[in-house]
Amino acid sequence: MNIYGLKTCDTCRKALKSLPQAQFVDVRARGVPPAVLRAAHEKFGKALLNTRSATWRGLNQDQRACADLVLLVDHPTLMKRPLIDMDGELYLGWTDDVRKQLGVG
């Protein structure tokens, strides 16, 4: 199991604490593997992009008009997080629903 997120993100820390067996991947330092990113975009679409982030607010209109996957490769901190990959099944966020699906509190 991999958790993709930011080491400074409180929500990512909560997920990692609840899933101690998971490997944490800091997207700022290592990015998200292209195959995982494509699969996540296919599953979650626009929901994968965090348009409420400081990174998004710092982009100009031309940058915001780029394709989602291009934006996420160029600015991995734009990804909503955490993105959890458990045996190829992807989960986005740390909501009650995600925790229930993962069998965590």
Legacy VTK file of the C-alpha trace (Angstrom):
# vtk DataFile Version 3.0
C-alpha trace
ASCII
DATASET POLYDATA
POINTS 105 float
0.000 0.000 0.000
1.254 3.468 -0.910
0.047 6.810 0.356
0.862 9.705 -1.971
0.765 13.095 -0.312
2.803 15.784 1.377
4.786 15.172 4.542
3.535 18.534 5.849
-0.155 17.692 5.254
-2.071 16.961 8.462
-4.600 14.794 6.633
-1.811 12.698 5.110
-0.261 12.276 8.547
-3.598 11.042 9.936
-3.891 8.522 7.108
-0.347 7.276 7.649
-0.900 6.961 11.382
-4.018 4.856 10.754
-2.254 2.797 8.071
1.209 2.182 9.567
1.927 -0.644 7.111
1.725 1.805 4.176
4.699 3.343 2.418
4.506 7.137 2.296
5.516 8.885 -0.921
6.041 12.648 -0.690
4.793 13.945 -4.042
6.788 17.149 -3.701
10.032 15.192 -3.581
9.234 12.121 -5.687
6.068 12.840 -7.657
3.472 10.220 -8.497
4.380 7.414 -10.911
2.841 8.210 -14.319
0.778 5.004 -14.438
-0.704 5.689 -10.985
-1.411 9.302 -11.900
-3.177 8.289 -15.130
-5.254 5.649 -13.322
-6.190 8.142 -10.606
-7.217 10.720 -13.211
-9.319 8.108 -15.030
-11.070 7.194 -11.782
-11.449 10.606 -10.127
-11.313 13.065 -13.044
-11.372 16.728 -12.033
-11.749 15.730 -8.365
-8.043 14.824 -8.391
-7.144 18.488 -8.837
-7.179 20.654 -5.703
-8.425 24.005 -6.958
-8.561 25.392 -3.417
-4.832 25.078 -2.819
-2.263 27.853 -2.570
-0.515 26.317 -5.568
-3.678 26.688 -7.680
-4.152 30.292 -6.578
-0.573 30.996 -7.666
-1.182 29.829 -11.240
-2.118 32.261 -13.988
-5.079 31.680 -16.324
-2.914 30.142 -19.059
-1.443 27.629 -16.625
-4.875 26.765 -15.241
-6.074 26.050 -18.781
-3.529 23.228 -19.200
-4.683 19.605 -19.143
-5.122 18.202 -15.649
-2.381 15.589 -16.018
0.084 18.187 -17.300
-0.682 20.384 -14.295
-0.270 17.481 -11.878
3.069 16.453 -13.360
4.357 20.036 -13.326
2.828 20.872 -9.918
2.322 17.654 -7.914
1.151 19.661 -4.895
-2.057 20.394 -6.859
-3.197 16.818 -6.252
-5.904 16.335 -3.659
-4.547 14.137 -0.948
-3.928 11.651 0.216
-4.079 9.386 -2.800
-3.983 5.821 -1.512
-3.045 2.892 -3.719
-3.927 -0.441 -2.152
-3.145 -3.314 -4.501
-4.129 -1.249 -7.539
-7.358 0.073 -6.014
-7.225 3.851 -5.611
-8.799 5.985 -2.903
-8.777 9.780 -2.744
-8.915 11.771 0.465
-9.355 10.680 4.057
-13.112 10.852 4.404
-15.307 8.609 6.546
-16.210 6.698 3.382
-12.559 6.064 2.462
-11.706 4.981 6.003
-14.700 2.605 5.991
-13.655 1.105 2.638
-10.138 0.565 3.984
-11.451 -0.961 7.213
-9.999 1.765 9.412
-11.856 3.376 12.341
LINES 1 106
105 0 1 2 3 4 5 6 7 8 9 10 11 12 13 14 15 16 17 18 19 20 21 22 23 24 25 26 27 28 29 30 31 32 33 34 35 36 37 38 39 40 41 42 43 44 45 46 47 48 49 50 51 52 53 54 55 56 57 58 59 60 61 62 63 64 65 66 67 68 69 70 71 72 73 74 75 76 77 78 79 80 81 82 83 84 85 86 87 88 89 90 91 92 93 94 95 96 97 98 99 100 101 102 103 104
